[in-house]
Amino acid sequence: MRIAVRVIPRSSRDGVDGERDGRLVVRTTAPPVDDAANDAVVRIVATHLGVRPREVAIVSGQRSRDKVLEVPDSGPSALTPHDPHAGELPA
């Protein structure tokens, strides 16, 4: 599945910040230099979706804030954040 992403580099924090204009907004503290921001975006999106970073690829927009990412197709809930505590019993 392909996801349109808007990247905000040099942000105060890392994370997915919802959707704006049909694109997933990804903030990263990394600067847009030497692929640092691209690597961070792949890591952040992978963590958000609960997949491995190697399963997320930048298809287009390598040098742009607007990117298209290819991620594993895991059904309609693919853009729902991964909850690492799902299925755990409360303490």
TORVEXMI-969211 format. One line per field, with one value per residue: residue number from 1; residue in three letters; x, y, z of N, C-alpha, C, CB in turn. Coordinates in steps of 0.001 Angstrom, whole numbers, plus 500000, padded with zeros to 6 digits. Atoms other than C-alpha are relative to their C-alpha. Glycine has a CB too. Layout:
% TORVEXMI-969211
i = (NUM; ...)
aa = (ala; ...)
n_x = (X; ...)
n_y = (Y; ...)
n_z = (Z; ...)
ca_x = (X; ...)
ca_y = (Y; ...)
ca_z = (Z; ...)
c_x = (X; ...)
c_y = (Y; ...)
c_z = (Z; ...)
cb_x = (X; ...)
cb_y = (Y; ...)
cb_z = (Z; ...)
END
This chain:
% TORVEXMI-969211
i = (1; 2; 3; 4; 5; 6; 7; 8; 9; 10; 11; 12; 13; 14; 15; 16; 17; 18; 19; 20; 21; 22; 23; 24; 25; 26; 27; 28; 29; 30; 31; 32; 33; 34; 35; 36; 37; 38; 39; 40; 41; 42; 43; 44; 45; 46; 47; 48; 49; 50; 51; 52; 53; 54; 55; 56; 57; 58; 59; 60; 61; 62; 63; 64; 65; 66; 67; 68; 69; 70; 71; 72; 73; 74; 75; 76; 77; 78; 79; 80; 81; 82; 83; 84; 85; 86; 87; 88; 89; 90; 91)
aa = (met; arg; ile; ala; val; arg; val; ile; pro; arg; ser; ser; arg; asp; gly; val; asp; gly; glu; arg; asp; gly; arg; leu; val; val; arg; thr; thr; ala; pro; pro; val; asp; asp; ala; ala; asn; asp; ala; val; val; arg; ile; val; ala; thr; his; leu; gly; val; arg; pro; arg; glu; val; ala; ile; val; ser; gly; gln; arg; ser; arg; asp; lys; val; leu; glu; val; pro; asp; ser; gly; pro; ser; ala; leu; thr; pro; his; asp; pro; his; ala; gly; glu; leu; pro; ala)
n_x = (500849; 499237; 500467; 499459; 499474; 499407; 498964; 499585; 498691; 499532; 501106; 499599; 500204; 500246; 501299; 501038; 500826; 501296; 500103; 500291; 500103; 499906; 498671; 499604; 498975; 498964; 499019; 498742; 498983; 498849; 499915; 500094; 498632; 499408; 501067; 500341; 501445; 500640; 499828; 500853; 501402; 500233; 500032; 501191; 501194; 499964; 500399; 501415; 500821; 499660; 499262; 498553; 499574; 499619; 501226; 500484; 499092; 500380; 500214; 499714; 499815; 498770; 499432; 501119; 500768; 501125; 499471; 500905; 499365; 500582; 500023; 500750; 501455; 500524; 501429; 500491; 499518; 498556; 499557; 500272; 498751; 499752; 499974; 499145; 500581; 501257; 500113; 499481; 500973; 499619; 499302)
n_y = (498843; 498757; 498956; 498664; 499483; 498654; 500061; 498753; 500255; 499101; 499744; 500132; 501392; 501000; 500652; 499794; 498906; 499990; 499894; 498662; 499940; 501342; 500559; 500284; 499042; 500636; 499044; 500605; 499074; 500112; 498989; 500579; 500058; 501348; 500994; 500167; 499858; 501140; 501174; 499803; 500146; 501439; 500583; 499508; 500604; 501433; 500137; 499616; 501065; 501286; 500843; 499768; 498919; 500499; 500235; 498693; 499464; 498741; 500250; 498740; 498866; 500195; 498687; 499088; 500194; 500847; 501302; 501137; 501168; 501325; 500762; 501248; 499856; 500793; 499798; 498629; 499336; 499834; 498699; 499909; 500224; 501296; 499921; 501092; 500618; 500635; 501388; 500206; 499849; 498913; 500451)
n_z = (500000; 500057; 499098; 500244; 498743; 499956; 498977; 499363; 499394; 498940; 499086; 498598; 499575; 501029; 499884; 501003; 499484; 500664; 501449; 500490; 501460; 500560; 499773; 498638; 499590; 499197; 499473; 499589; 499509; 500899; 501064; 501350; 500505; 500088; 499804; 498587; 499833; 500669; 499140; 498828; 500426; 500174; 498654; 499294; 500611; 499685; 498601; 499927; 500594; 499400; 500945; 499972; 500899; 501329; 500751; 500446; 501024; 500630; 501423; 500685; 499112; 499236; 499660; 499815; 498772; 500372; 500397; 500089; 499396; 500233; 498752; 500156; 499972; 498890; 499865; 499876; 498793; 500137; 499513; 498576; 499271; 499377; 498541; 499539; 498823; 500374; 499588; 498656; 498930; 499096; 498788)
ca_x = (500000; 501231; 500965; 501387; 503476; 504343; 507622; 508462; 512221; 514018; 510877; 510964; 509908; 509625; 506221; 503159; 501010; 497759; 496656; 496588; 495477; 495265; 498824; 500139; 502158; 505455; 507637; 511300; 514078; 516536; 517805; 517203; 520899; 522622; 519320; 519037; 515424; 514499; 515922; 514064; 510771; 511067; 511783; 508929; 506337; 507456; 507103; 503711; 502418; 504106; 506279; 510025; 511812; 513097; 509451; 508928; 510383; 510388; 508920; 509081; 510094; 513559; 514596; 511196; 509043; 506178; 506923; 505174; 505989; 505375; 504323; 503008; 499284; 497716; 494081; 491940; 493479; 496994; 497115; 495914; 498783; 500276; 499603; 502502; 500332; 497378; 496211; 497866; 495850; 495726; 497954)
ca_y = (500000; 503522; 506373; 510071; 511780; 515396; 515609; 518370; 518125; 519790; 519554; 519651; 515977; 512772; 511319; 511088; 514190; 513176; 513923; 517184; 517707; 513950; 513336; 511749; 514406; 513084; 515242; 514484; 516149; 515091; 517697; 517193; 516457; 513234; 511287; 511749; 512946; 510201; 507516; 509006; 509156; 505481; 504558; 506716; 505403; 501807; 502211; 503896; 501025; 498260; 496982; 496732; 499743; 497570; 497000; 500738; 502270; 505775; 505429; 509101; 512410; 511421; 515112; 516644; 517199; 515500; 511798; 508590; 505550; 501901; 499891; 496356; 496107; 495043; 495841; 498930; 499623; 500060; 503749; 503066; 503366; 500133; 499626; 497638; 496864; 495449; 492168; 492687; 492283; 495280; 495008)
ca_z = (500000; 499272; 501749; 500953; 503625; 504460; 506401; 508870; 509492; 512405; 514497; 518291; 518443; 516429; 515625; 513424; 513786; 512116; 508584; 506650; 503041; 502467; 503655; 506833; 508706; 510081; 512329; 512868; 514809; 512095; 509627; 505888; 505308; 504169; 504220; 507998; 507769; 505267; 507537; 510507; 508572; 507612; 511251; 512620; 510143; 510707; 514472; 514056; 511916; 513912; 511057; 510555; 509042; 506194; 505172; 504553; 501385; 499949; 496448; 495468; 496989; 498144; 498175; 498964; 502041; 500197; 499865; 498900; 501023; 500224; 503282; 503762; 503067; 506333; 505669; 506297; 509710; 508329; 509283; 512813; 515289; 516550; 520262; 521760; 524816; 522872; 524310; 527688; 530850; 533186; 536258)
c_x = (500907; 499348; 500675; 500364; 500510; 500964; 500299; 501323; 500339; 498872; 500499; 499841; 499812; 498596; 499082; 499005; 498680; 500082; 499630; 500026; 500216; 501361; 500219; 501125; 500967; 501009; 501246; 500972; 501208; 499996; 499905; 501364; 500472; 498993; 499619; 498487; 499259; 500082; 499091; 498531; 499656; 499864; 498712; 498734; 499953; 499551; 498510; 499088; 500295; 500652; 501490; 500371; 500362; 498781; 499384; 501021; 499467; 499939; 500301; 500129; 501231; 500585; 498922; 499344; 498769; 500545; 498863; 500766; 499241; 500119; 499225; 498503; 499453; 498532; 499628; 500532; 501498; 500495; 499669; 501287; 500059; 500059; 500821; 499418; 498669; 500009; 500539; 498867; 500441; 500609; 499137)
c_y = (501236; 501059; 501309; 500611; 501425; 499994; 501403; 499715; 501063; 500423; 499843; 498568; 499101; 499450; 500298; 500983; 500112; 500120; 501428; 499968; 498632; 499346; 499765; 500970; 499302; 501060; 499240; 501075; 500023; 501114; 499336; 499982; 498548; 498892; 499769; 500078; 498831; 498744; 500093; 499795; 498517; 499327; 500389; 499352; 498503; 499749; 500281; 498883; 498621; 499031; 500309; 501121; 499523; 499697; 501290; 500562; 501323; 499756; 501253; 501112; 499904; 501330; 501055; 499763; 499138; 498706; 499005; 498799; 498741; 499236; 498712; 500249; 499095; 500303; 501454; 500742; 500288; 501339; 500226; 499710; 498616; 500190; 498829; 499267; 499300; 498538; 499728; 500189; 501140; 499441; 500150)
c_z = (500000; 500879; 499618; 501349; 499799; 501177; 500524; 500711; 501046; 500940; 501437; 500507; 498782; 500188; 498837; 500605; 499233; 498491; 499633; 498483; 499354; 500165; 501489; 500360; 500946; 500413; 500410; 500457; 499077; 498950; 498630; 499308; 500014; 500318; 501460; 500218; 499339; 500859; 501224; 499645; 499836; 501368; 500741; 499452; 500311; 501436; 500170; 499493; 500579; 499036; 500126; 499035; 498601; 499124; 499464; 499020; 499470; 498498; 499186; 501031; 500864; 500484; 500256; 501358; 499752; 499414; 499821; 500526; 499622; 501320; 499781; 500112; 501090; 500264; 500240; 501212; 499937; 500531; 501464; 500750; 500626; 501509; 500522; 501211; 499705; 500444; 501392; 501010; 500905; 501282; 501228)
cb_x = (499027; 500114; 500291; 498974; 501127; 498893; 501282; 498897; 501091; 500644; 498804; 499184; 498774; 501058; 499337; 499302; 500768; 499180; 498958; 501012; 501011; 499660; 501090; 500446; 499364; 500692; 499421; 500607; 500430; 500004; 501319; 498990; 500949; 501186; 500419; 500709; 499521; 500652; 501474; 500211; 499743; 501157; 501235; 499899; 499990; 501416; 500821; 499754; 500211; 498781; 499504; 500771; 501177; 500856; 498999; 499776; 500180; 501007; 498557; 498893; 498818; 501030; 500920; 498973; 499585; 499057; 501011; 499482; 500070; 500727; 499373; 500442; 499362; 500814; 499476; 498519; 499691; 500395; 499387; 498870; 500173; 501318; 498550; 501375; 499803; 499764; 500703; 501177; 499838; 498781; 501292)
cb_y = (499989; 500504; 499635; 500906; 499089; 501150; 499346; 500543; 499957; 501236; 499038; 500948; 499888; 498860; 500411; 498637; 501327; 501112; 498998; 501043; 500997; 500044; 500932; 498505; 501255; 498844; 500806; 499177; 499621; 498628; 500806; 500794; 500903; 499891; 498695; 501067; 501340; 499742; 499861; 501403; 500767; 499347; 500454; 501532; 500233; 499435; 500947; 501280; 499965; 499375; 500228; 498706; 500715; 498743; 499281; 500980; 498991; 501157; 499531; 500337; 500153; 499259; 500474; 499832; 501348; 500722; 499479; 499765; 500144; 499229; 500830; 498971; 499656; 500254; 499159; 499993; 499148; 499858; 501088; 499021; 501051; 499357; 499988; 500536; 501040; 500106; 499138; 500971; 498682; 500883; 500770)
cb_z = (501223; 498548; 501484; 499223; 500539; 500146; 499440; 501009; 498918; 499387; 499717; 500870; 500945; 500054; 501269; 499577; 499919; 500530; 499439; 500557; 499446; 498564; 499434; 500170; 500678; 499219; 501207; 498855; 501416; 499309; 500113; 499145; 500846; 500951; 499399; 500847; 499407; 498631; 500439; 500587; 498665; 499184; 500809; 499884; 498460; 499783; 500887; 499191; 498508; 500565; 498528; 499642; 500592; 500141; 500870; 501213; 498839; 500356; 499743; 498963; 500861; 499152; 498881; 498868; 500585; 498989; 501041; 498525; 501532; 498803; 501155; 501048; 498613; 501259; 501112; 500052; 501219; 498557; 499177; 500426; 501076; 499465; 500602; 500342; 501069; 498473; 499028; 500295; 500803; 500331; 500190)
END
